[in-house]
Amino acid sequence: MSSALILGASGDIGHAVAEEMAQNGWSLYLHYHENADAANELADELSAKYPRQDFFTVAGDLRDVNSAQTIANQLFSLDAVIVAAGMTYYELFRDASVDHMTALMRVHLLTPMALLNLVQDKLAESGRGRIVFIGSVYGASGSAMEVTYSTVKGAQSAFAKAYAQEVASLGLTVNVVAPGAVATKMNKEFGKEALEEVKASIPAGRFATASDIAYFVESLVDARASYVTGQTLYVTGGWLR
């Protein structure tokens, strides 16, 4: 039975990815930081639906790079890592503090990289390990008011492209699923008027759902997806890029 770690499983996209992967037979480590209730509820829900699979919750603050070791210590067999944890600050770059920049770099990039360094051997054992980052279209197009966020999302794609070349001989694939505008709790903070303006600019005529994104993650972790690596898949409904 295959096992995966989902960083940020308590968030909307992470939750949807967990449901999609569990439905396809995966046992899961469900990572969370502050929202223990959501992670525990998800683990209970999936355990009830899929009693032959295992579902564990794993706590860790990705703003602390040392949490990579703490998380790695709780993992046994491992066939995939999904980096779905995320956060942002909506501000002019001239107003961005070093603390904000550091937090974004650690959560989206540095701590996941440190973790992958620690678990590479585990991922390689099956000969078909999978790594998928949830990126963003802003990593390619950039976004005013989210300069650091756009930077780290672009860096995720750069990391995937380079790391994929190192680990391809081990059977590992490394890819990024980069959504456009997704209907998540984080995006609701921008207000109805702003969201309607964005929606009107999306050729598909709607925001993505978390399930839309989870579908492509599941496709990339499938055993048959072994020839797709180092890629960034933009799931945007035709928006921006």
Phi and psi in degrees as GROMACS dihedral restraints (atoms count N, CA, C in turn):
[ dihedral_restraints ]
;  ai    aj    ak    al  type     phi  dphi    fc
    3     4     5     6     1   -81.3    20    10
    4     5     6     7     1   145.9    20    10
    6     7     8     9     1  -126.0    20    10
    7     8     9    10     1   142.6    20    10
    9    10    11    12     1  -135.3    20    10
   10    11    12    13     1   148.3    20    10
   12    13    14    15     1  -101.7    20    10
   13    14    15    16     1   127.4    20    10
   15    16    17    18     1  -111.8    20    10
   16    17    18    19     1   106.8    20    10
   18    19    20    21     1   -76.1    20    10
   19    20    21    22     1   127.3    20    10
   21    22    23    24     1    82.5    20    10
   22    23    24    25     1    34.4    20    10
   24    25    26    27     1   -68.9    20    10
   25    26    27    28     1   -17.6    20    10
   27    28    29    30     1   -82.9    20    10
   28    29    30    31     1    -8.8    20    10
   30    31    32    33     1   -84.3    20    10
   31    32    33    34     1   172.2    20    10
   33    34    35    36     1   -61.9    20    10
   34    35    36    37     1   -49.4    20    10
   36    37    38    39     1   -70.2    20    10
   37    38    39    40     1   -43.5    20    10
   39    40    41    42     1   -59.0    20    10
   40    41    42    43     1   -40.4    20    10
   42    43    44    45     1   -61.6    20    10
   43    44    45    46     1   -46.6    20    10
   45    46    47    48     1   -65.1    20    10
   46    47    48    49     1   -38.5    20    10
   48    49    50    51     1   -62.8    20    10
   49    50    51    52     1   -42.2    20    10
   51    52    53    54     1   -60.6    20    10
   52    53    54    55     1   -44.6    20    10
   54    55    56    57     1   -63.0    20    10
   55    56    57    58     1   -42.4    20    10
   57    58    59    60     1   -64.9    20    10
   58    59    60    61     1   -45.0    20    10
   60    61    62    63     1   -71.5    20    10
   61    62    63    64     1   -38.7    20    10
   63    64    65    66     1   -61.4    20    10
   64    65    66    67     1   -40.2    20    10
   66    67    68    69     1   -61.8    20    10
   67    68    69    70     1   -26.1    20    10
   69    70    71    72     1   -99.7    20    10
   70    71    72    73     1    18.2    20    10
   72    73    74    75     1    95.7    20    10
   73    74    75    76     1     6.5    20    10
   75    76    77    78     1   -81.6    20    10
   76    77    78    79     1   140.7    20    10
   78    79    80    81     1   -87.3    20    10
   79    80    81    82     1   147.5    20    10
   81    82    83    84     1  -134.6    20    10
   82    83    84    85     1   141.9    20    10
   84    85    86    87     1   -99.5    20    10
   85    86    87    88     1   118.6    20    10
   87    88    89    90     1  -103.6    20    10
   88    89    90    91     1   102.8    20    10
   90    91    92    93     1   -84.0    20    10
   91    92    93    94     1   145.1    20    10
   93    94    95    96     1  -147.9    20    10
   94    95    96    97     1   165.6    20    10
   96    97    98    99     1  -111.0    20    10
   97    98    99   100     1   -75.8    20    10
   99   100   101   102     1   -98.5    20    10
  100   101   102   103     1   -24.0    20    10
  102   103   104   105     1   -93.5    20    10
  103   104   105   106     1    68.8    20    10
  105   106   107   108     1   -63.4    20    10
  106   107   108   109     1   -37.5    20    10
  108   109   110   111     1   -60.3    20    10
  109   110   111   112     1   -44.9    20    10
  111   112   113   114     1   -64.2    20    10
  112   113   114   115     1   -41.6    20    10
  114   115   116   117     1   -66.2    20    10
  115   116   117   118     1   -43.2    20    10
  117   118   119   120     1   -67.0    20    10
  118   119   120   121     1   -39.3    20    10
  120   121   122   123     1   -63.5    20    10
  121   122   123   124     1   -40.4    20    10
  123   124   125   126     1   -64.7    20    10
  124   125   126   127     1   -44.0    20    10
  126   127   128   129     1   -60.6    20    10
  127   128   129   130     1   -42.9    20    10
  129   130   131   132     1   -65.2    20    10
  130   131   132   133     1   -42.5    20    10
  132   133   134   135     1   -62.6    20    10
  133   134   135   136     1   -45.0    20    10
  135   136   137   138     1   -71.3    20    10
  136   137   138   139     1   -36.0    20    10
  138   139   140   141     1   -62.5    20    10
  139   140   141   142     1   -37.6    20    10
  141   142   143   144     1   -68.5    20    10
  142   143   144   145     1   -37.6    20    10
  144   145   146   147     1   -76.8    20    10
  145   146   147   148     1   -36.2    20    10
  147   148   149   150     1  -129.5    20    10
  148   149   150   151     1    72.7    20    10
  150   151   152   153     1   -65.2    20    10
  151   152   153   154     1   -16.8    20    10
  153   154   155   156     1   -87.4    20    10
  154   155   156   157     1    -3.9    20    10
  156   157   158   159     1  -108.4    20    10
  157   158   159   160     1   161.9    20    10
  159   160   161   162     1  -108.1    20    10
  160   161   162   163     1   141.0    20    10
  162   163   164   165     1  -137.2    20    10
  163   164   165   166     1   115.2    20    10
  165   166   167   168     1  -118.6    20    10
  166   167   168   169     1   147.3    20    10
  168   169   170   171     1   -99.1    20    10
  169   170   171   172     1   144.1    20    10
  171   172   173   174     1  -134.1    20    10
  172   173   174   175     1   123.6    20    10
  174   175   176   177     1   -94.9    20    10
  175   176   177   178     1   148.8    20    10
  177   178   179   180     1   177.4    20    10
  178   179   180   181     1   136.0    20    10
  180   181   182   183     1   -94.1    20    10
  181   182   183   184     1   106.0    20    10
  183   184   185   186     1   -68.8    20    10
  184   185   186   187     1   -11.1    20    10
  186   187   188   189     1   -69.9    20    10
  187   188   189   190     1   -15.3    20    10
  189   190   191   192     1  -105.0    20    10
  190   191   192   193     1   111.2    20    10
  192   193   194   195     1   -59.3    20    10
  193   194   195   196     1   -28.6    20    10
  195   196   197   198     1   -64.8    20    10
  196   197   198   199     1   -17.4    20    10
  198   199   200   201     1   -65.5    20    10
  199   200   201   202     1   -20.5    20    10
  201   202   203   204     1   -58.5    20    10
  202   203   204   205     1   -44.5    20    10
  204   205   206   207     1   -68.0    20    10
  205   206   207   208     1   -40.2    20    10
  207   208   209   210     1   -60.1    20    10
  208   209   210   211     1   -44.0    20    10
  210   211   212   213     1   -67.3    20    10
  211   212   213   214     1   -46.4    20    10
  213   214   215   216     1   -58.4    20    10
  214   215   216   217     1   -34.8    20    10
  216   217   218   219     1   -65.7    20    10
  217   218   219   220     1   -18.5    20    10
  219   220   221   222     1   -97.1    20    10
  220   221   222   223     1     1.9    20    10
  222   223   224   225     1  -101.6    20    10
  223   224   225   226     1   137.7    20    10
  225   226   227   228     1  -102.1    20    10
  226   227   228   229     1  -110.8    20    10
  228   229   230   231     1   -72.4    20    10
  229   230   231   232     1   149.3    20    10
  231   232   233   234     1  -153.1    20    10
  232   233   234   235     1   127.3    20    10
  234   235   236   237     1  -118.0    20    10
  235   236   237   238     1   -13.8    20    10
  237   238   239   240     1  -156.3    20    10
  238   239   240   241     1   149.8    20    10
  240   241   242   243     1  -128.6    20    10
  241   242   243   244     1   126.4    20    10
  243   244   245   246     1  -112.6    20    10
  244   245   246   247     1   119.3    20    10
  246   247   248   249     1   -97.4    20    10
  247   248   249   250     1    92.4    20    10
  249   250   251   252     1  -110.7    20    10
  250   251   252   253     1    -1.3    20    10
  252   253   254   255     1   -68.5    20    10
  253   254   255   256     1   142.1    20    10
  255   256   257   258     1  -160.6    20    10
  256   257   258   259     1   158.8    20    10
  258   259   260   261     1  -160.8    20    10
  259   260   261   262     1   164.4    20    10
  261   262   263   264     1  -152.8    20    10
  262   263   264   265     1   164.1    20    10
  264   265   266   267     1  -126.0    20    10
  265   266   267   268     1   127.4    20    10
  267   268   269   270     1   -96.7    20    10
  268   269   270   271     1   100.3    20    10
  270   271   272   273     1  -162.5    20    10
  271   272   273   274     1   156.0    20    10
  273   274   275   276     1   -63.7    20    10
  274   275   276   277     1   144.9    20    10
  276   277   278   279     1   -61.2    20    10
  277   278   279   280     1   -34.1    20    10
  279   280   281   282     1   -64.7    20    10
  280   281   282   283     1   -19.7    20    10
  282   283   284   285     1   -97.2    20    10
  283   284   285   286     1    -3.2    20    10
  285   286   287   288     1   -75.7    20    10
  286   287   288   289     1   129.4    20    10
  288   289   290   291     1   -84.8    20    10
  289   290   291   292     1   159.7    20    10
  291   292   293   294     1   -61.9    20    10
  292   293   294   295     1   -33.8    20    10
  294   295   296   297     1   -61.6    20    10
  295   296   297   298     1   -43.1    20    10
  297   298   299   300     1   -64.9    20    10
  298   299   300   301     1   -45.4    20    10
  300   301   302   303     1   -61.6    20    10
  301   302   303   304     1   -42.3    20    10
  303   304   305   306     1   -64.5    20    10
  304   305   306   307     1   -43.0    20    10
  306   307   308   309     1   -60.7    20    10
  307   308   309   310     1   -45.2    20    10
  309   310   311   312     1   -65.0    20    10
  310   311   312   313     1   -41.1    20    10
  312   313   314   315     1   -66.0    20    10
  313   314   315   316     1   -37.9    20    10
  315   316   317   318     1   -71.1    20    10
  316   317   318   319     1   -46.6    20    10
  318   319   320   321     1   -65.9    20    10
  319   320   321   322     1   -44.9    20    10
  321   322   323   324     1   -86.8    20    10
  322   323   324   325     1   -23.6    20    10
  324   325   326   327     1  -135.2    20    10
  325   326   327   328     1   -61.0    20    10
  327   328   329   330     1   -65.9    20    10
  328   329   330   331     1   -48.2    20    10
  330   331   332   333     1   -67.1    20    10
  331   332   333   334     1   -42.6    20    10
  333   334   335   336     1   -59.5    20    10
  334   335   336   337     1   -38.2    20    10
  336   337   338   339     1   -63.3    20    10
  337   338   339   340     1   -43.7    20    10
  339   340   341   342     1   -61.4    20    10
  340   341   342   343     1   -39.4    20    10
  342   343   344   345     1   -65.7    20    10
  343   344   345   346     1   -45.0    20    10
  345   346   347   348     1   -61.8    20    10
  346   347   348   349     1   -35.4    20    10
  348   349   350   351     1   -59.0    20    10
  349   350   351   352     1   -38.8    20    10
  351   352   353   354     1   -76.8    20    10
  352   353   354   355     1   -30.2    20    10
  354   355   356   357     1  -108.0    20    10
  355   356   357   358     1     7.6    20    10
  357   358   359   360     1   -56.3    20    10
  358   359   360   361     1   -43.8    20    10
  360   361   362   363     1   -62.0    20    10
  361   362   363   364     1   -39.5    20    10
  363   364   365   366     1   -63.4    20    10
  364   365   366   367     1   -44.2    20    10
  366   367   368   369     1   -64.1    20    10
  367   368   369   370     1   -31.0    20    10
  369   370   371   372     1   -80.0    20    10
  370   371   372   373     1   -15.5    20    10
  372   373   374   375     1   -60.8    20    10
  373   374   375   376     1   -38.4    20    10
  375   376   377   378     1   -79.9    20    10
  376   377   378   379     1   -16.9    20    10
  378   379   380   381     1    79.5    20    10
  379   380   381   382     1     5.0    20    10
  381   382   383   384     1  -145.9    20    10
  382   383   384   385     1    44.9    20    10
  384   385   386   387     1   -68.7    20    10
  385   386   387   388     1   151.8    20    10
  387   388   389   390     1  -132.4    20    10
  388   389   390   391     1   136.3    20    10
  390   391   392   393     1  -130.0    20    10
  391   392   393   394     1   126.7    20    10
  393   394   395   396     1  -133.7    20    10
  394   395   396   397     1   123.6    20    10
  396   397   398   399     1   -94.6    20    10
  397   398   399   400     1   141.2    20    10
  399   400   401   402     1   -89.7    20    10
  400   401   402   403     1   105.0    20    10
  402   403   404   405     1   -93.1    20    10
  403   404   405   406     1  -140.4    20    10
  405   406   407   408     1  -163.7    20    10
  406   407   408   409     1   147.9    20    10
  408   409   410   411     1   -59.3    20    10
  409   410   411   412     1   -25.5    20    10
  411   412   413   414     1   -65.6    20    10
  412   413   414   415     1   -20.7    20    10
  414   415   416   417     1   -64.3    20    10
  415   416   417   418     1   -23.0    20    10
  417   418   419   420     1  -102.2    20    10
  418   419   420   421     1   -43.5    20    10
  420   421   422   423     1   -90.2    20    10
  421   422   423   424     1   -24.0    20    10
  423   424   425   426     1    74.7    20    10
  424   425   426   427     1   157.4    20    10
  426   427   428   429     1  -146.7    20    10
  427   428   429   430     1   125.6    20    10
  429   430   431   432     1   -60.4    20    10
  430   431   432   433     1   148.4    20    10
  432   433   434   435     1    75.0    20    10
  433   434   435   436     1    -5.8    20    10
  435   436   437   438     1  -139.4    20    10
  436   437   438   439     1    52.1    20    10
  438   439   440   441     1   -66.7    20    10
  439   440   441   442     1   -47.9    20    10
  441   442   443   444     1   -66.6    20    10
  442   443   444   445     1   -41.2    20    10
  444   445   446   447     1   -58.3    20    10
  445   446   447   448     1   -46.8    20    10
  447   448   449   450     1   -60.5    20    10
  448   449   450   451     1   -38.4    20    10
  450   451   452   453     1   -63.6    20    10
  451   452   453   454     1   -47.6    20    10
  453   454   455   456     1   -71.6    20    10
  454   455   456   457     1   -28.8    20    10
  456   457   458   459     1   -70.1    20    10
  457   458   459   460     1   -38.0    20    10
  459   460   461   462     1   -64.8    20    10
  460   461   462   463     1   -36.5    20    10
  462   463   464   465     1   -66.7    20    10
  463   464   465   466     1   -32.5    20    10
  465   466   467   468     1   -58.8    20    10
  466   467   468   469     1   -42.6    20    10
  468   469   470   471     1   -66.8    20    10
  469   470   471   472     1   -38.9    20    10
  471   472   473   474     1   -64.4    20    10
  472   473   474   475     1   -41.8    20    10
  474   475   476   477     1   -62.8    20    10
  475   476   477   478     1   -46.7    20    10
  477   478   479   480     1   -59.8    20    10
  478   479   480   481     1   -41.9    20    10
  480   481   482   483     1   -62.9    20    10
  481   482   483   484     1   -42.7    20    10
  483   484   485   486     1   -76.6    20    10
  484   485   486   487     1   -47.5    20    10
  486   487   488   489     1   -65.3    20    10
  487   488   489   490     1   -34.0    20    10
  489   490   491   492     1   -57.2    20    10
  490   491   492   493     1   -35.0    20    10
  492   493   494   495     1   -69.8    20    10
  493   494   495   496     1   -32.6    20    10
  495   496   497   498     1   -72.7    20    10
  496   497   498   499     1   -34.9    20    10
  498   499   500   501     1  -108.9    20    10
  499   500   501   502     1     3.3    20    10
  501   502   503   504     1   -59.7    20    10
  502   503   504   505     1   -37.1    20    10
  504   505   506   507     1   -68.4    20    10
  505   506   507   508     1   -15.4    20    10
  507   508   509   510     1   -91.0    20    10
  508   509   510   511     1    -0.4    20    10
  510   511   512   513     1    85.8    20    10
  511   512   513   514     1     7.9    20    10
  513   514   515   516     1   -89.5    20    10
  514   515   516   517     1   140.3    20    10
  516   517   518   519     1  -115.1    20    10
  517   518   519   520     1   148.5    20    10
  519   520   521   522     1  -134.7    20    10
  520   521   522   523     1   116.1    20    10
  522   523   524   525     1  -140.0    20    10
  523   524   525   526     1   167.9    20    10
  525   526   527   528     1  -126.9    20    10
  526   527   528   529     1   132.0    20    10
  528   529   530   531     1  -103.3    20    10
  529   530   531   532     1   115.1    20    10
  531   532   533   534     1  -109.7    20    10
  532   533   534   535     1    99.9    20    10
  534   535   536   537     1   -73.6    20    10
  535   536   537   538     1   160.7    20    10
  537   538   539   540     1   -90.1    20    10
  538   539   540   541     1  -127.3    20    10
  540   541   542   543     1   -83.1    20    10
  541   542   543   544     1   123.2    20    10
  543   544   545   546     1  -119.1    20    10
  544   545   546   547     1   141.0    20    10
  546   547   548   549     1   -76.7    20    10
  547   548   549   550     1    86.7    20    10
  549   550   551   552     1  -123.6    20    10
  550   551   552   553     1   166.1    20    10
  552   553   554   555     1   -60.7    20    10
  553   554   555   556     1   -36.9    20    10
  555   556   557   558     1   -61.8    20    10
  556   557   558   559     1   -40.9    20    10
  558   559   560   561     1   -75.8    20    10
  559   560   561   562     1   -24.1    20    10
  561   562   563   564     1   -62.6    20    10
  562   563   564   565     1   -21.1    20    10
  564   565   566   567     1   -64.6    20    10
  565   566   567   568     1   -16.7    20    10
  567   568   569   570     1   -79.3    20    10
  568   569   570   571     1    -9.9    20    10
  570   571   572   573     1    91.5    20    10
  571   572   573   574     1   153.3    20    10
  573   574   575   576     1   -62.8    20    10
  574   575   576   577     1   -43.5    20    10
  576   577   578   579     1   -63.2    20    10
  577   578   579   580     1   -45.0    20    10
  579   580   581   582     1   -65.2    20    10
  580   581   582   583     1   -39.1    20    10
  582   583   584   585     1   -67.9    20    10
  583   584   585   586     1   -37.3    20    10
  585   586   587   588     1   -65.3    20    10
  586   587   588   589     1   -36.0    20    10
  588   589   590   591     1   -64.8    20    10
  589   590   591   592     1   -42.4    20    10
  591   592   593   594     1   -64.7    20    10
  592   593   594   595     1   -45.4    20    10
  594   595   596   597     1   -56.9    20    10
  595   596   597   598     1   -40.2    20    10
  597   598   599   600     1   -64.8    20    10
  598   599   600   601     1   -21.0    20    10
  600   601   602   603     1   -94.4    20    10
  601   602   603   604     1    -1.8    20    10
  603   604   605   606     1   -91.4    20    10
  604   605   606   607     1   119.1    20    10
  606   607   608   609     1   -54.7    20    10
  607   608   609   610     1   -35.0    20    10
  609   610   611   612     1   -71.1    20    10
  610   611   612   613     1   -13.1    20    10
  612   613   614   615     1    80.5    20    10
  613   614   615   616     1    12.3    20    10
  615   616   617   618     1  -159.3    20    10
  616   617   618   619     1   163.4    20    10
  618   619   620   621     1   -76.2    20    10
  619   620   621   622     1   152.6    20    10
  621   622   623   624     1   -69.1    20    10
  622   623   624   625     1   152.7    20    10
  624   625   626   627     1   -95.6    20    10
  625   626   627   628     1   161.0    20    10
  627   628   629   630     1   -60.0    20    10
  628   629   630   631     1   -32.7    20    10
  630   631   632   633     1   -67.3    20    10
  631   632   633   634     1   -33.2    20    10
  633   634   635   636     1   -57.7    20    10
  634   635   636   637     1   -42.6    20    10
  636   637   638   639     1   -72.7    20    10
  637   638   639   640     1   -41.8    20    10
  639   640   641   642     1   -59.6    20    10
  640   641   642   643     1   -34.4    20    10
  642   643   644   645     1   -57.6    20    10
  643   644   645   646     1   -44.7    20    10
  645   646   647   648     1   -74.3    20    10
  646   647   648   649     1   -31.4    20    10
  648   649   650   651     1   -62.3    20    10
  649   650   651   652     1   -48.7    20    10
  651   652   653   654     1   -59.9    20    10
  652   653   654   655     1   -37.2    20    10
  654   655   656   657     1   -62.5    20    10
  655   656   657   658     1   -39.3    20    10
  657   658   659   660     1   -75.8    20    10
  658   659   660   661     1   -25.2    20    10
  660   661   662   663     1   -88.8    20    10
  661   662   663   664     1    -6.8    20    10
  663   664   665   666     1   -61.2    20    10
  664   665   666   667     1   145.8    20    10
  666   667   668   669     1   -60.4    20    10
  667   668   669   670     1   -26.1    20    10
  669   670   671   672     1   -80.6    20    10
  670   671   672   673     1    -5.3    20    10
  672   673   674   675     1   -92.9    20    10
  673   674   675   676     1    29.2    20    10
  675   676   677   678     1   -71.2    20    10
  676   677   678   679     1   -14.5    20    10
  678   679   680   681     1  -101.2    20    10
  679   680   681   682     1     8.6    20    10
  681   682   683   684     1  -111.8    20    10
  682   683   684   685     1   110.6    20    10
  684   685   686   687     1  -153.1    20    10
  685   686   687   688     1   150.7    20    10
  687   688   689   690     1    74.7    20    10
  688   689   690   691     1    16.9    20    10
  690   691   692   693     1  -107.1    20    10
  691   692   693   694     1   153.9    20    10
  693   694   695   696     1  -116.5    20    10
  694   695   696   697     1   118.0    20    10
  696   697   698   699     1   -99.3    20    10
  697   698   699   700     1   114.8    20    10
  699   700   701   702     1   -89.6    20    10
  700   701   702   703     1   117.8    20    10
  702   703   704   705     1  -113.0    20    10
  703   704   705   706     1    86.3    20    10
  705   706   707   708     1  -126.1    20    10
  706   707   708   709     1    -1.7    20    10
  708   709   710   711     1    64.9    20    10
  709   710   711   712     1    21.8    20    10
  711   712   713   714     1    87.5    20    10
  712   713   714   715     1     5.9    20    10
  714   715   716   717     1   -83.1    20    10
  715   716   717   718     1   142.6    20    10
  717   718   719   720     1    60.1    20    10
  718   719   720   721     1   -93.9    20    10
